[in-house]
Amino acid sequence: MRRQYHMVTLSENIYFIYPESVGHYISEPDHIVNRKPKQMISYNIHVVESGYGFVELDGIEHVLGPGDAVFYYPQQEQNYYSSKDQPWNIRWIHFYGDKLKDYLLSNNIKPGQLWTLKQTELWIKLHDELMLEAETNLMLNPTQLSARTYALVVNFIEQAIPLTERKQGGTNKKILDLLPEMQSSATEPFELEYWSSKVEVSPHYFCKLFKQTMSITPMEFITRCRLQIAKQWLLERGDCSIGQIANEAGYPSVSYFNKRFMEYEKITPTTYRELYAMTIE
């Protein structure tokens, strides 16, 4: 089954990013693409949802399975095809934008690399939403097409790691599964040994795995969770002092809370409350 939608290319493009085409192929064992260098002028992403296929890069054949992806830059040679025994269920998008190259390179999305996604659920959901928009409204809502394409690409950047760094043994998933509990417990004292035991690894290895999976340390994740909670409380609980908010958010030292808040928000908690409290209805 092949579903695909093609949009007219905008000659006067006001959008940072815009889709050229989007599609979803399921159980197509004869799906094969060979494009010569300089033939394509758009960027494109292909993500394998299930099944298997092959990508050739620099004369070397690579196997792509569930969660794996290839990201092509304009004018790159492109050679990829589905497995005949276990045809891939593959989702793809072609897109363009004058300033995309600098944006992608600054986020370490380089040409000539294969990727795997740490999580695919949201990317698939966003892809479905873009497909539905293209199918339902065609080009009637270009802002929606641009916004949904942007969300899809940003999620890819957030979730993609080089295929050579693919995690084994399901440990990556264990870290991801732990995040909701870590978030809900963020205001409590952080005990590294407790969280590492949940994944059945040493504290040192837990920190390494967490950094590989999330691109931040466990403590950095906890800090972000605490500050997000604190920001909400600063606006919703106007009768509470900064010290009380800090303590309940996990910072017994109000001076340290102020320091961390300043690092992220560039203003003090007091100033933040003064600026935004009146806008909350």
N, C-alpha and C positions, 0 to 999 in steps of 0.2 A: 504494500500500500504506500502510495506517495501523496503527501499533502504539501503543497508549496504555493507561495504567494509572492508576486513580484511587484515592486513599486516603481513608479516612474522616477528617474534620476532628476534631482533638482539642480538646475543650472545656477540659480541664485539661492544658495542654501544658507539660511540664517541659523541653522541648528548646529550645535556642537557635534552631534552624531545623528545619523539617519540611516534607516534600513534600505538596502537595495532589494533583498529577498530573504525569505525565511521559510524553512521547511522541516518536514519530519518524514523519514522513510522507515518503514517497518517490514521486516521479512522480504528484503529485496536482494537475493543472493547474487544477482547479476549487476548490482550497483558498482560501477567502476568509474573513476574520474582521472583523466590525464590532461593536465594543463601545462603548456610550455611557459618558460620564463617570460615575463612582461605581458602575458596574455590577460591577466586579471587586474583590474584597477581598484578593487575593493578589498577590505579586510574580511576575513571570514573565520568563524569558529565552528568546529564540528565536535559534538559531545556524544559519546556512546552511552546510551541508556541501558542496553542489554545486548547480549550476543558479542560477536567479535569481528574484527576487521584488521586491515593492514595499511600502514602508511610507509612510503619510501622517502627517506631523507638522505641526501648525499650518497645515493646508491645502496643504502642499508635499509632492509625491511624490518619494520617494527610492528609488533602485535598490539592492538588496542582492545581493551575489554571494558566492562561496565565502569563508568566514572572517568574513563580516560578521554583525552581530547587533543585535537591539533588546532593550532591558531596560526593562520597564514596572514602574512603581510601582503600588500599589493605587489604585483609583479613577481611574486615567488613562484617557482615551479611547484606544481601540486600533483601528487600521485597517491591515490588511496582507493581502496576497494574492500568490499564486504567478504567475509568468510562465506563459502558456499555451504559448509556443513552446519555452521551456527551463525546465520546471517545477523548482522547487527541491526538494532533499533537505534537509529542515529538522528540526532536533532542538529540543525545547522542554521546559521544566520550569516548573511553578507551585509556589510555596512560600510559607511564612509564618513569622513569629516576632515577638514583641512588641518586641524590641530591635534588629531588623534595620535600621531606618531610620537610626539614629545610626551604626551600624557601616558601612553602605554610604556614607553621606554623608562620613564621616571618611576613606573610601578613594576619594573623588572619583567615586563612581558616582551620578550625578545623574539625576533624571527628565528626560524630553524630549531624550535624547541617543541617537545611533546609534553603534555601536562596530564595530571590527574586531579580531580576535584575532591576536596576533603569531605564535602557534602554535596549531593546532587539534587536533593528534594526541592530547595527553593529555586535553583536554576531552572529545573524542569517546570515548576509552577510559573515562573516569569516567562519562560518560552511559550507555554500554553496561552498565557495572557496576550502576548504579542501576536501569536497566531490567530487568536480570536479577534483581536482588534483589526488585523489585516483582512481577515475573512469577512467580518461584519461591516466594516466601514470603508474598506479599501483606503483611499487617500483623503477621505473627508475630514479626518482628525490628525493632521500631520504632527501636531504637538504631542498627542498621545503616542504616536508611532516613535517619535524621537525619545520621549521619556521612558517608554518601555524598553527600547533598545539600550538606552543608557543604563537602566537598572540591570539588564541582563549582562552587559559587559562589566559593570562594576562588581556584580556578584561573582562573575568569573574571576576577576582579579583578586577578589577577597578569598576565594576558595581554591584557586589553582596553585599547585606546587609542581616543580619539574618531575616528570615521570620517573627519573632516575632516583628520586627521593621517596618513591612510593613506600608507604608504611606496610609492614607485614604483620600477620598474626592478630589483626583486629585491635591492636592497642590504640591506634588513632581513633577508632570508633568509641573505645572506652573513655577516652579523654572527652570527646564531644558529648557523650551521654552523661558525663559528670557535670557539665556546665550548668544546667538548670539548678541542680542542688547547690553548687558552689555559689551561684548568684543569689539564691534564696537565703543562704547562710552567710552572706558577705559581711554583715554587720557584727557577726560574732568573731571572737579572736581566731586568727588564721593559724591552723596547725598543719604544717606541711606533712608531717608523718601520718596524720589521719587520712589526708587526701591521697597520698601515695599508696597507702595500704588498700584503698578502695580499688586501685588499679593493679594491685599486687606487684608493685615494683619498688625499688629503693627511692628515697626522697630525691637523690641526685638524678637518677634516671627519669623520675617523674617530671622534674623541671625541664630536662632535655626534651622529653616527649611533648610536653605542654608547649614549649617554645616552637618546636617543629610544627605542631598542629595549628597553633593559634597565632604564631609570630610575635607573641608577647609572653612574659613570664607569668606564672600563677599569681604572684603578688600584684603584678600590674593589672591583671584581670580583676582581682578583688578590689583594687583601688578604684578602677573605673566603675564597678558595681556600687561601691560605697558612695562615690561622688554623685552618681546619678540619683541614688536614693536621697542623698543630702540636698541636692538641688530641688527636688520635688518637695521635700519637707520645709525647706526655707521659704517656699512660696505658700504652701498649704497650712503651715503651723506658725502663723505670725506671732502667737503668744509665747513661743518657745525662744529662749536665748540661743545665740550662736554656740555657746558652750554645750548646751543641752543637745542641740542638733548634732554637734560633733561627736559627743559621747555616744549617743544612740546609733550613730552611723558607723561606729567602730573606732573612733579616735578620742581616747581619754584626754589627750593633750590638744587643747584648742589651738595652740600655736602651730602644732604640726598639721592639724587639719587646715588651717589657713594657708600654710605653705603649699600643701598638696593641691588645694583648691586653686591657688594662684597659678601653679604650674600648668594646670589644664585650662582654666577659664580666663586667665590674664586679669582677673579682678578679684577682690576679696569677697567672702561670703556676704558681708554686710552690704557692700556695693551692689552685688548681684540681687539681693533681696530688695533693695531700694529701687533698682532699675525695673524689675519685673513683677514685683508683688502687685502693683496697681493694675497690671494688665490681665491678671487672672480673674475670671468671672465665676 
